[in-house]
Amino acid sequence: MAADTGAILNPSTAGSAPAHLPVARGAGRAPFIRRATLRKAGYQVIFYSALLGLWALVAKLHIWPPYLFPAPWSVAEALWAGIKDHTFLIAIAVTMKRMLIGYGISVALGMILGVAVASNRFLEETMGPLLVSLQSLPSICWVPLAILFVLLMGCILSVTIAMEDGRRQMPRIYTMAGRNLGASGFRLFWYVMLPASLPYIVSGLKQGWAFGWRSLIQAEMIFLTLGLGQQLMMGRDLNDMSAVISVMLLIIALGYVVNRVVFRTMERALQVRWGLAPTV
């Protein structure tokens, strides 16, 4: 039954050719994709090299004093010093630990709340508007309670609303087909409702991570507790803009890595599963 319900939500395999027939789809696209990837990498190298050169030029002109606008090599020295004495490594470990714990809790609670709100008319009419209203409230307003609570409120609302939208936008024919094949309860949710809602869920997970990441850094800056936010405030208090910019670069790099490694991989897998991208 699981295979039958999986076929409902996997159009890329529903009408595929028999196994004994050669499938040449995408075979001729490999060189094109490789050239496009190299071209994109070349554009990025040129852009960031020009940006770095412009930064160095402005620093050389001394439009602002070095303690306000440090040169790239000064920031590189501060970054290396923070890594060498393990200050930045410890801060990254503490911040990421908080983020992973809070994000994991938010995803679990958000999915449960989203399914409940979308499946129950009473909750939809009462809790639904409240969730949307709470999302408009800046997460930093929850700082007086606790850092973890700030992170939860930054993530959970995005995941909940995305799950609710995915459940509501799912065509009813999917659940009808699943029930006709004998699925019900948890099996209906796991094999039909969840796969059909995945595009919305991934979008909510991505948005929830971004909201939670910003909220966590802001909370660490206010609480002055160990983490990347504390390193930012310490650099500001010491009037060390090289350290401040180096921490900012670390925050940006971590966000970029998570987006590329986790969320882009998930989006790519969804595109391939639904036949929206070549599988080369």
Backbone as CSV, one residue per row, in Angstrom:
resi,resn,N_x,N_y,N_z,CA_x,CA_y,CA_z,C_x,C_y,C_z
1,MET,0.825,-1.208,0.000,0.000,0.000,0.000,0.855,1.251,0.000
2,ALA,2.011,1.175,0.716,2.898,2.330,0.766,3.418,2.659,-0.616
3,ALA,3.717,1.619,-1.414,4.212,1.866,-2.762,3.138,2.483,-3.625
4,ASP,1.870,2.034,-3.432,0.774,2.592,-4.219,0.557,4.047,-3.901
5,THR,0.494,4.391,-2.610,0.275,5.787,-2.245,1.462,6.646,-2.620
6,GLY,2.697,6.070,-2.590,3.869,6.830,-3.014,3.793,7.159,-4.487
7,ALA,3.216,6.243,-5.308,3.100,6.507,-6.735,2.168,7.663,-7.030
8,ILE,1.174,7.869,-6.131,0.240,8.979,-6.335,0.976,10.301,-6.325
9,LEU,1.967,10.414,-5.430,2.644,11.687,-5.228,4.012,11.741,-5.880
10,ASN,4.305,10.865,-6.801,5.583,10.880,-7.497,5.359,10.792,-8.990
11,PRO,4.935,11.899,-9.613,4.622,11.873,-11.033,5.806,11.512,-11.891
12,SER,7.036,11.749,-11.402,8.202,11.480,-12.226,8.394,9.991,-12.478
13,THR,7.748,9.141,-11.646,7.893,7.702,-11.830,6.608,7.044,-12.282
14,ALA,5.494,7.803,-12.247,4.206,7.203,-12.555,4.149,6.703,-13.984
15,GLY,4.695,7.478,-14.927,4.609,7.082,-16.326,5.952,6.818,-16.936
16,SER,6.934,6.370,-16.148,8.286,6.157,-16.650,8.331,4.949,-17.567
17,ALA,9.397,4.903,-18.366,9.554,3.805,-19.308,9.910,2.523,-18.593
18,PRO,9.657,1.361,-19.203,10.034,0.087,-18.588,11.528,0.015,-18.344
19,ALA,11.920,-0.840,-17.374,13.314,-0.888,-16.955,14.230,-1.340,-18.074
20,HIS,13.714,-2.196,-19.044,14.586,-2.741,-20.074,14.839,-1.757,-21.201
21,LEU,14.122,-0.620,-21.240,14.311,0.365,-22.290,15.340,1.386,-21.850
22,PRO,16.289,1.767,-22.720,17.284,2.782,-22.362,16.627,4.146,-22.238
23,VAL,16.954,4.854,-21.182,16.403,6.184,-20.960,17.508,7.194,-21.167
24,ALA,17.379,8.008,-22.210,18.426,8.972,-22.559,18.110,10.360,-22.050
25,ARG,17.054,10.489,-21.257,16.656,11.806,-20.777,17.754,12.430,-19.917
26,GLY,18.189,13.617,-20.274,19.179,14.348,-19.495,20.611,13.967,-19.849
27,ALA,20.805,12.886,-20.688,22.164,12.467,-20.998,22.921,13.547,-21.751
28,GLY,22.239,14.217,-22.670,22.889,15.262,-23.460,22.985,16.590,-22.754
29,ARG,22.379,16.702,-21.581,22.372,17.964,-20.851,23.555,18.088,-19.896
30,ALA,24.277,16.981,-19.682,25.385,17.020,-18.716,26.448,18.047,-19.087
31,PRO,26.941,18.079,-20.348,27.949,19.100,-20.679,27.408,20.521,-20.519
32,PHE,26.144,20.720,-20.880,25.547,22.055,-20.731,25.487,22.471,-19.268
33,ILE,25.069,21.547,-18.392,24.982,21.846,-16.964,26.368,22.113,-16.397
34,ARG,27.365,21.338,-16.869,28.731,21.542,-16.382,29.250,22.915,-16.791
35,ARG,28.983,23.302,-18.033,29.413,24.633,-18.479,28.697,25.731,-17.706
36,ALA,27.400,25.545,-17.445,26.652,26.541,-16.688,27.191,26.677,-15.270
37,THR,27.572,25.539,-14.668,28.133,25.579,-13.313,29.462,26.321,-13.291
38,LEU,30.327,26.034,-14.278,31.619,26.715,-14.349,31.437,28.209,-14.604
39,ARG,30.478,28.545,-15.467,30.228,29.964,-15.750,29.735,30.684,-14.502
40,LYS,28.864,30.037,-13.763,28.359,30.633,-12.527,29.478,30.833,-11.510
41,ALA,30.358,29.807,-11.390,31.492,29.933,-10.469,32.421,31.061,-10.903
42,GLY,32.622,31.199,-12.207,33.463,32.289,-12.707,32.881,33.650,-12.391
43,TYR,31.580,33.793,-12.574,30.918,35.058,-12.234,31.095,35.395,-10.756
44,GLN,30.954,34.378,-9.909,31.079,34.622,-8.469,32.499,35.031,-8.101
45,VAL,33.496,34.369,-8.708,34.887,34.737,-8.424,35.162,36.170,-8.856
46,ILE,34.694,36.543,-10.028,34.913,37.905,-10.521,34.217,38.921,-9.622
47,PHE,32.978,38.624,-9.242,32.217,39.571,-8.423,32.869,39.790,-7.062
48,TYR,33.215,38.692,-6.378,33.773,38.827,-5.030,35.195,39.376,-5.067
49,SER,35.929,39.092,-6.125,37.258,39.693,-6.262,37.151,41.203,-6.445
50,ALA,36.199,41.631,-7.272,35.991,43.065,-7.462,35.527,43.725,-6.166
51,LEU,34.656,43.037,-5.423,34.168,43.584,-4.155,35.317,43.720,-3.150
52,LEU,36.179,42.710,-3.092,37.330,42.755,-2.190,38.301,43.857,-2.604
53,GLY,38.498,44.012,-3.912,39.378,45.070,-4.392,38.836,46.451,-4.070
54,LEU,37.527,46.626,-4.229,36.911,47.907,-3.892,37.053,48.214,-2.411
55,TRP,36.859,47.186,-1.580,37.023,47.340,-0.126,38.453,47.791,0.209
56,ALA,39.439,47.128,-0.404,40.838,47.478,-0.144,41.152,48.895,-0.632
57,LEU,40.591,49.273,-1.763,40.834,50.612,-2.302,40.283,51.693,-1.377
58,VAL,39.054,51.502,-0.914,38.450,52.478,-0.002,39.237,52.560,1.298
59,ALA,39.710,51.402,1.785,40.512,51.411,3.014,41.822,52.149,2.804
60,LYS,42.439,51.999,1.620,43.693,52.679,1.313,43.506,54.186,1.211
61,LEU,42.353,54.634,0.759,42.100,56.064,0.614,41.925,56.762,1.959
62,HIS,41.711,56.002,3.018,41.560,56.548,4.382,40.435,57.579,4.462
63,ILE,39.328,57.254,3.795,38.149,58.119,3.914,37.647,58.108,5.345
64,TRP,37.699,56.946,5.959,37.378,56.793,7.378,38.621,56.267,8.088
65,PRO,38.795,56.554,9.340,39.961,56.043,10.074,39.925,54.520,10.148
66,PRO,41.087,53.877,10.262,41.155,52.400,10.248,40.325,51.733,11.338
67,TYR,40.159,52.407,12.483,39.384,51.772,13.541,37.881,51.774,13.245
68,LEU,37.467,52.555,12.236,36.068,52.539,11.802,35.869,51.727,10.528
69,PHE,36.846,51.772,9.630,36.757,51.045,8.355,38.073,50.300,8.135
70,PRO,38.226,49.123,8.737,39.491,48.380,8.618,39.686,47.805,7.227
71,ALA,40.936,47.567,6.892,41.278,46.967,5.605,41.003,45.466,5.638
72,PRO,40.863,44.840,4.474,40.591,43.392,4.445,41.650,42.575,5.166
73,TRP,42.936,42.973,5.044,43.985,42.205,5.703,43.900,42.318,7.229
74,SER,43.407,43.457,7.728,43.226,43.597,9.180,42.119,42.664,9.671
75,VAL,41.039,42.576,8.888,39.946,41.671,9.246,40.410,40.225,9.177
76,ALA,41.230,39.906,8.161,41.755,38.540,8.041,42.630,38.187,9.235
77,GLU,43.425,39.139,9.699,44.259,38.899,10.876,43.405,38.661,12.123
78,ALA,42.368,39.478,12.290,41.482,39.298,13.445,40.752,37.961,13.372
79,LEU,40.339,37.566,12.164,39.651,36.285,11.983,40.583,35.120,12.315
80,TRP,41.818,35.197,11.844,42.767,34.127,12.116,43.113,34.060,13.607
81,ALA,43.241,35.232,14.236,43.547,35.258,15.673,42.416,34.622,16.477
82,GLY,41.174,34.914,16.110,40.037,34.322,16.814,39.933,32.827,16.625
83,ILE,40.328,32.349,15.442,40.316,30.905,15.183,41.487,30.225,15.878
84,LYS,42.638,30.884,15.866,43.846,30.292,16.442,43.729,30.086,17.949
85,ASP,43.132,31.070,18.642,42.996,30.908,20.100,41.672,30.235,20.499
86,HIS,40.927,29.727,19.495,39.693,28.952,19.695,38.520,29.805,20.198
87,THR,38.685,31.121,20.246,37.576,31.965,20.706,36.377,31.860,19.775
88,PHE,36.630,31.990,18.488,35.544,31.923,17.517,34.987,30.511,17.406
89,LEU,35.844,29.507,17.521,35.379,28.121,17.407,34.428,27.775,18.555
90,ILE,34.774,28.218,19.764,33.898,27.965,20.914,32.578,28.708,20.747
91,ALA,32.653,29.963,20.280,31.436,30.755,20.082,30.535,30.116,19.028
92,ILE,31.132,29.619,17.949,30.348,28.951,16.904,29.685,27.694,17.456
93,ALA,30.426,26.914,18.227,29.876,25.672,18.780,28.701,25.956,19.715
94,VAL,28.835,26.961,20.568,27.762,27.285,21.515,26.530,27.793,20.775
95,THR,26.741,28.709,19.826,25.610,29.269,19.083,24.906,28.197,18.258
96,MET,25.663,27.340,17.570,25.053,26.302,16.753,24.329,25.269,17.609
97,LYS,24.848,24.982,18.795,24.161,24.051,19.689,22.796,24.608,20.075
98,ARG,22.760,25.884,20.473,21.479,26.514,20.801,20.537,26.488,19.595
99,MET,21.098,26.784,18.431,20.267,26.850,17.229,19.676,25.490,16.886
100,LEU,20.467,24.455,16.946,19.988,23.122,16.587,18.936,22.619,17.570
101,ILE,19.149,22.868,18.860,18.164,22.438,19.856,16.846,23.174,19.652
102,GLY,16.922,24.498,19.574,15.700,25.291,19.408,15.014,25.025,18.080
103,TYR,15.801,24.855,17.021,15.210,24.619,15.699,14.534,23.251,15.650
104,GLY,15.178,22.242,16.237,14.561,20.915,16.261,13.231,20.912,16.992
105,ILE,13.182,21.569,18.145,11.923,21.666,18.891,10.883,22.431,18.085
106,SER,11.312,23.506,17.438,10.382,24.332,16.661,9.784,23.558,15.488
107,VAL,10.613,22.776,14.815,10.116,22.008,13.665,9.082,20.985,14.117
108,ALA,9.383,20.273,15.196,8.446,19.255,15.686,7.118,19.884,16.111
109,LEU,7.189,20.921,16.941,5.962,21.576,17.406,5.240,22.279,16.270
110,GLY,5.989,22.894,15.370,5.370,23.614,14.261,4.591,22.703,13.338
111,MET,5.140,21.528,13.043,4.430,20.590,12.169,3.165,20.070,12.839
112,ILE,3.255,19.786,14.143,2.072,19.312,14.858,0.987,20.387,14.888
113,LEU,1.383,21.611,15.216,0.417,22.710,15.258,-0.176,22.989,13.884
114,GLY,0.681,22.944,12.860,0.194,23.218,11.514,-0.849,22.224,11.056
115,VAL,-0.586,20.933,11.285,-1.559,19.894,10.915,-2.836,20.042,11.724
116,ALA,-2.683,20.355,13.016,-3.872,20.493,13.873,-4.730,21.668,13.431
117,VAL,-4.109,22.804,13.142,-4.870,23.993,12.737,-5.545,23.772,11.395
118,ALA,-4.836,23.141,10.459,-5.408,22.920,9.129,-6.493,21.852,9.134
119,SER,-6.474,20.944,10.110,-7.425,19.824,10.140,-8.630,20.080,11.036
120,ASN,-8.569,21.083,11.879,-9.640,21.340,12.830,-10.202,22.736,12.602
121,ARG,-11.502,22.818,12.324,-12.121,24.103,12.003,-12.091,25.059,13.199
122,PHE,-12.282,24.513,14.398,-12.260,25.366,15.587,-10.881,26.003,15.773
123,LEU,-9.818,25.192,15.643,-8.470,25.733,15.785,-8.135,26.699,14.652
124,GLU,-8.648,26.414,13.454,-8.398,27.299,12.321,-8.994,28.686,12.557
125,GLU,-10.195,28.728,13.146,-10.864,30.003,13.349,-10.389,30.736,14.606
126,THR,-9.738,30.039,15.507,-9.284,30.671,16.755,-7.770,30.855,16.778
127,MET,-7.033,29.760,16.628,-5.586,29.842,16.720,-4.948,30.369,15.439
128,GLY,-5.588,30.119,14.289,-5.012,30.542,13.012,-4.692,32.025,12.950
129,PRO,-5.682,32.910,13.193,-5.377,34.349,13.174,-4.348,34.757,14.223
130,LEU,-4.349,34.077,15.378,-3.380,34.408,16.426,-1.959,34.111,15.969
131,LEU,-1.761,33.004,15.262,-0.427,32.657,14.780,0.092,33.687,13.793
132,VAL,-0.782,34.130,12.894,-0.373,35.149,11.924,-0.028,36.450,12.636
133,SER,-0.808,36.812,13.641,-0.551,38.043,14.389,0.759,37.947,15.167
134,LEU,1.016,36.784,15.771,2.260,36.612,16.518,3.482,36.680,15.610
135,GLN,3.335,36.236,14.353,4.475,36.272,13.449,4.890,37.701,13.117
136,SER,3.929,38.639,13.183,4.264,40.038,12.918,4.986,40.697,14.084
137,LEU,5.008,40.022,15.236,5.703,40.557,16.408,7.186,40.213,16.308
138,PRO,8.087,41.192,16.387,9.526,40.889,16.317,9.944,39.898,17.391
139,SER,10.742,38.925,17.004,11.161,37.883,17.945,11.944,38.452,19.115
140,ILE,12.605,39.583,18.905,13.418,40.171,19.962,12.567,40.635,21.135
141,CYS,11.253,40.785,20.913,10.363,41.181,22.011,10.289,40.109,23.093
142,TRP,10.650,38.851,22.753,10.591,37.765,23.717,11.876,37.639,24.529
143,VAL,12.832,38.539,24.310,14.118,38.474,24.998,13.999,38.413,26.521
144,PRO,13.096,39.202,27.163,13.030,39.136,28.626,12.739,37.747,29.179
145,LEU,12.182,36.855,28.361,11.857,35.520,28.866,13.084,34.610,28.882
146,ALA,13.658,34.348,27.710,14.838,33.488,27.642,15.335,33.454,26.204
147,ILE,16.630,33.141,26.054,17.204,33.060,24.711,16.535,31.963,23.895
148,LEU,16.360,30.784,24.510,15.757,29.671,23.788,14.328,29.990,23.381
149,PHE,13.609,30.740,24.210,12.242,31.103,23.867,12.219,32.059,22.680
150,VAL,13.199,32.958,22.610,13.318,33.850,21.457,13.509,33.037,20.182
151,LEU,14.383,32.052,20.257,14.638,31.194,19.101,13.399,30.412,18.707
152,LEU,12.698,29.859,19.684,11.483,29.096,19.398,10.443,29.954,18.696
153,MET,10.208,31.145,19.217,9.198,32.012,18.614,9.632,32.500,17.239
154,GLY,10.948,32.574,17.007,11.411,32.971,15.688,11.206,31.887,14.648
155,CYS,11.263,30.605,15.067,11.176,29.490,14.120,9.781,28.890,14.018
156,ILE,9.152,28.653,15.164,7.967,27.806,15.206,6.807,28.375,14.401
157,LEU,6.668,29.698,14.386,5.538,30.298,13.676,5.671,30.101,12.171
158,SER,6.879,30.251,11.644,7.081,30.044,10.205,6.795,28.602,9.816
159,VAL,7.275,27.654,10.615,7.041,26.236,10.316,5.555,25.898,10.432
160,THR,4.899,26.420,11.464,3.479,26.134,11.667,2.636,26.651,10.510
161,ILE,2.863,27.905,10.121,2.069,28.498,9.037,2.344,27.798,7.715
162,ALA,3.601,27.413,7.467,3.926,26.696,6.234,3.242,25.334,6.198
163,MET,3.251,24.626,7.327,2.592,23.322,7.390,1.087,23.470,7.207
164,GLU,0.523,24.508,7.804,-0.908,24.749,7.656,-1.267,25.043,6.204
165,ASP,-0.469,25.895,5.546,-0.725,26.225,4.142,-0.586,24.991,3.251
166,GLY,0.457,24.189,3.530,0.641,22.987,2.727,-0.511,22.012,2.870
167,ARG,-0.991,21.848,4.083,-2.127,20.943,4.318,-3.385,21.482,3.651
168,ARG,-3.586,22.792,3.688,-4.804,23.372,3.131,-4.769,23.401,1.601
169,GLN,-3.582,23.626,1.020,-3.477,23.725,-0.436,-3.395,22.369,-1.125
170,MET,-3.234,21.315,-0.374,-3.130,19.981,-0.966,-4.456,19.588,-1.625
171,PRO,-4.428,19.156,-2.887,-5.655,18.721,-3.555,-6.343,17.581,-2.796
172,ARG,-7.652,17.668,-2.651,-8.396,16.660,-1.899,-8.334,15.289,-2.557
173,ILE,-8.050,15.269,-3.864,-8.012,13.990,-4.566,-6.901,13.093,-4.027
174,TYR,-5.847,13.711,-3.449,-4.763,12.910,-2.879,-5.254,12.105,-1.678
175,THR,-5.940,12.769,-0.772,-6.448,12.053,0.407,-7.520,11.044,0.013
176,MET,-8.349,11.397,-0.980,-9.375,10.466,-1.440,-8.733,9.218,-2.037
177,ALA,-7.687,9.424,-2.854,-7.011,8.275,-3.460,-6.325,7.434,-2.396
178,GLY,-5.707,8.104,-1.407,-5.059,7.372,-0.330,-6.042,6.520,0.457
179,ARG,-7.203,7.093,0.764,-8.218,6.324,1.506,-8.736,5.162,0.673
180,ASN,-8.897,5.375,-0.638,-9.356,4.284,-1.500,-8.358,3.132,-1.535
181,LEU,-7.078,3.454,-1.328,-6.048,2.422,-1.314,-5.858,1.807,0.073
182,GLY,-6.668,2.252,1.035,-6.630,1.647,2.357,-5.848,2.408,3.404
183,ALA,-5.345,3.606,3.068,-4.577,4.376,4.048,-5.515,5.160,4.950
184,SER,-5.141,5.267,6.202,-5.920,6.058,7.148,-5.035,6.414,8.330
185,GLY,-5.435,7.424,9.074,-4.701,7.814,10.268,-3.271,8.210,9.966
186,PHE,-2.340,7.611,10.702,-0.934,7.975,10.548,-0.410,7.600,9.168
187,ARG,-0.832,6.461,8.629,-0.363,6.049,7.306,-0.812,7.031,6.247
188,LEU,-2.007,7.580,6.348,-2.479,8.583,5.399,-1.635,9.853,5.508
189,PHE,-1.315,10.236,6.733,-0.493,11.432,6.926,0.912,11.210,6.378
190,TRP,1.505,10.041,6.700,2.900,9.820,6.373,3.134,9.603,4.882
191,TYR,2.231,8.887,4.221,2.441,8.533,2.824,1.748,9.467,1.837
192,VAL,0.787,10.254,2.293,0.036,11.104,1.367,0.149,12.587,1.741
193,MET,-0.328,12.925,2.928,-0.392,14.335,3.312,0.990,14.972,3.436
194,LEU,1.933,14.284,4.079,3.265,14.849,4.276,4.021,15.044,2.965
195,PRO,4.086,14.031,2.079,4.780,14.268,0.807,4.140,15.377,-0.025
196,ALA,2.809,15.477,-0.006,2.140,16.512,-0.794,2.400,17.904,-0.249
197,SER,2.703,18.004,1.042,2.941,19.302,1.671,4.413,19.682,1.700
198,LEU,5.291,18.812,1.233,6.724,19.052,1.363,7.212,20.366,0.743
199,PRO,6.747,20.773,-0.448,7.225,22.068,-0.968,6.954,23.222,-0.015
200,TYR,5.775,23.243,0.601,5.458,24.292,1.568,6.291,24.131,2.841
201,ILE,6.482,22.894,3.262,7.224,22.643,4.493,8.678,23.081,4.346
202,VAL,9.300,22.740,3.223,10.699,23.129,3.009,10.840,24.647,2.994
203,SER,9.885,25.324,2.358,9.907,26.784,2.367,9.790,27.324,3.788
204,GLY,8.900,26.723,4.587,8.746,27.151,5.973,9.976,26.848,6.811
205,LEU,10.611,25.692,6.574,11.830,25.354,7.295,12.947,26.349,6.998
206,LYS,13.048,26.727,5.730,14.083,27.686,5.328,13.835,29.052,5.954
207,GLN,12.598,29.489,5.898,12.251,30.777,6.495,12.400,30.731,8.016
208,GLY,12.001,29.619,8.625,12.133,29.486,10.070,13.583,29.516,10.518
209,TRP,14.474,28.881,9.750,15.899,28.920,10.089,16.425,30.358,10.021
210,ALA,16.056,31.080,8.967,16.542,32.453,8.829,16.051,33.328,9.977
211,PHE,14.753,33.222,10.315,14.211,34.006,11.426,14.878,33.624,12.744
212,GLY,15.018,32.320,12.978,15.607,31.860,14.226,17.074,32.250,14.347
213,TRP,17.820,32.188,13.246,19.237,32.547,13.260,19.428,34.015,13.630
214,ARG,18.640,34.878,13.005,18.736,36.304,13.325,18.314,36.568,14.774
215,SER,17.241,35.924,15.196,16.753,36.142,16.558,17.767,35.680,17.602
216,LEU,18.430,34.551,17.333,19.403,34.026,18.292,20.602,34.961,18.426
217,ILE,21.122,35.449,17.304,22.266,36.364,17.358,21.887,37.645,18.103
218,GLN,20.693,38.158,17.847,20.245,39.367,18.544,20.119,39.120,20.047
219,ALA,19.582,37.969,20.424,19.424,37.658,21.846,20.773,37.517,22.528
220,GLU,21.734,36.894,21.852,23.068,36.777,22.437,23.730,38.138,22.601
221,MET,23.461,39.042,21.679,24.018,40.390,21.790,23.431,41.126,22.995
222,ILE,22.152,40.914,23.264,21.507,41.617,24.381,21.862,40.976,25.713
223,PHE,21.835,39.629,25.765,22.130,38.933,27.018,23.620,38.901,27.338
224,LEU,24.460,39.140,26.304,25.913,39.059,26.470,26.348,37.702,27.024
225,THR,25.676,36.655,26.543,26.056,35.309,26.916,26.977,34.736,25.844
226,LEU,27.699,33.695,26.183,28.709,33.137,25.290,28.084,32.766,23.947
227,GLY,28.720,33.209,22.867,28.226,32.933,21.528,28.733,33.973,20.551
228,LEU,28.302,33.864,19.305,28.742,34.814,18.286,28.221,36.228,18.565
229,GLY,26.998,36.332,19.097,26.462,37.642,19.435,27.305,38.343,20.483
230,GLN,27.787,37.592,21.451,28.646,38.178,22.484,29.960,38.666,21.881
231,GLN,30.518,37.918,20.932,31.759,38.339,20.286,31.568,39.639,19.516
232,LEU,30.400,39.801,18.907,30.099,41.065,18.223,30.118,42.234,19.205
233,MET,29.425,42.074,20.321,29.345,43.147,21.298,30.704,43.403,21.957
234,MET,31.493,42.364,22.158,32.811,42.539,22.748,33.703,43.356,21.806
235,GLY,33.636,43.049,20.508,34.406,43.829,19.545,33.966,45.277,19.512
236,ARG,32.668,45.504,19.629,32.171,46.888,19.650,32.645,47.619,20.902
237,ASP,32.565,46.956,22.059,32.985,47.593,23.304,34.468,47.918,23.306
238,LEU,35.266,47.085,22.635,36.703,47.320,22.551,37.078,48.233,21.388
239,ASN,36.064,48.708,20.664,36.287,49.573,19.500,37.178,48.883,18.458
240,ASP,36.977,47.574,18.322,37.761,46.765,17.392,36.863,46.338,16.226
241,MET,36.811,47.193,15.201,35.933,46.898,14.072,36.418,45.709,13.255
242,SER,37.714,45.416,13.300,38.215,44.232,12.590,37.599,42.965,13.175
243,ALA,37.525,42.902,14.508,36.906,41.744,15.154,35.412,41.693,14.863
244,VAL,34.761,42.863,14.868,33.322,42.907,14.598,33.017,42.394,13.192
245,ILE,33.769,42.876,12.214,33.521,42.459,10.833,33.867,40.983,10.644
246,SER,34.904,40.509,11.323,35.251,39.090,11.202,34.128,38.198,11.743
247,VAL,33.500,38.598,12.846,32.369,37.830,13.380,31.177,37.909,12.431
248,MET,30.943,39.077,11.854,29.861,39.218,10.878,30.079,38.297,9.689
249,LEU,31.318,38.198,9.229,31.626,37.300,8.115,31.384,35.839,8.501
250,LEU,31.703,35.485,9.743,31.431,34.123,10.210,29.935,33.830,10.214
251,ILE,29.142,34.791,10.688,27.687,34.608,10.732,27.135,34.433,9.318
252,ILE,27.613,35.265,8.390,27.170,35.167,6.998,27.588,33.826,6.401
253,ALA,28.838,33.408,6.669,29.338,32.150,6.102,28.552,30.952,6.627
254,LEU,28.247,30.940,7.918,27.472,29.835,8.482,26.075,29.777,7.861
255,GLY,25.437,30.939,7.710,24.122,30.965,7.074,24.176,30.471,5.639
256,TYR,25.233,30.848,4.924,25.382,30.420,3.528,25.579,28.903,3.436
257,VAL,26.425,28.364,4.321,26.706,26.927,4.289,25.440,26.124,4.593
258,VAL,24.688,26.549,5.611,23.452,25.835,5.956,22.469,25.880,4.783
259,ASN,22.352,27.036,4.157,21.419,27.159,3.032,21.833,26.270,1.867
260,ARG,23.123,26.274,1.530,23.587,25.500,0.384,23.572,23.996,0.656
261,VAL,24.041,23.608,1.837,24.198,22.182,2.121,22.865,21.526,2.478
262,VAL,22.037,22.212,3.263,20.802,21.599,3.765,19.617,21.942,2.869
263,PHE,19.280,23.220,2.789,18.020,23.587,2.144,18.077,23.480,0.623
264,ARG,19.199,23.848,0.018,19.285,23.682,-1.430,19.264,22.209,-1.826
265,THR,19.858,21.360,-0.989,19.815,19.917,-1.251,18.390,19.393,-1.157
266,MET,17.651,19.857,-0.148,16.260,19.440,-0.010,15.422,19.926,-1.187
267,GLU,15.617,21.174,-1.595,14.863,21.708,-2.727,15.188,20.956,-4.007
268,ARG,16.464,20.644,-4.195,16.868,19.897,-5.386,16.246,18.502,-5.405
269,ALA,16.240,17.849,-4.241,15.648,16.512,-4.168,14.159,16.553,-4.497
270,LEU,13.469,17.586,-4.024,12.046,17.727,-4.338,11.832,17.963,-5.827
271,GLN,12.683,18.799,-6.431,12.538,19.068,-7.857,12.752,17.809,-8.686
272,VAL,13.739,17.017,-8.306,14.004,15.770,-9.036,12.861,14.789,-8.840
273,ARG,12.343,14.706,-7.602,11.271,13.744,-7.326,10.011,14.090,-8.109
274,TRP,9.739,15.375,-8.266,8.538,15.801,-8.982,8.792,16.049,-10.465
275,GLY,9.980,15.678,-10.951,10.267,15.811,-12.376,10.437,17.225,-12.842
276,LEU,10.862,18.130,-11.935,11.027,19.542,-12.295,12.470,19.897,-12.587
277,ALA,13.399,18.943,-12.478,14.805,19.218,-12.722,15.428,17.963,-13.313
278,PRO,16.460,18.128,-14.158,17.141,16.960,-14.703,17.847,16.195,-13.603
279,THR,17.887,14.892,-13.724,18.450,14.028,-12.687,19.917,13.694,-12.942
280,VAL,20.611,14.538,-13.719,22.024,14.270,-13.969,22.845,14.839,-12.856
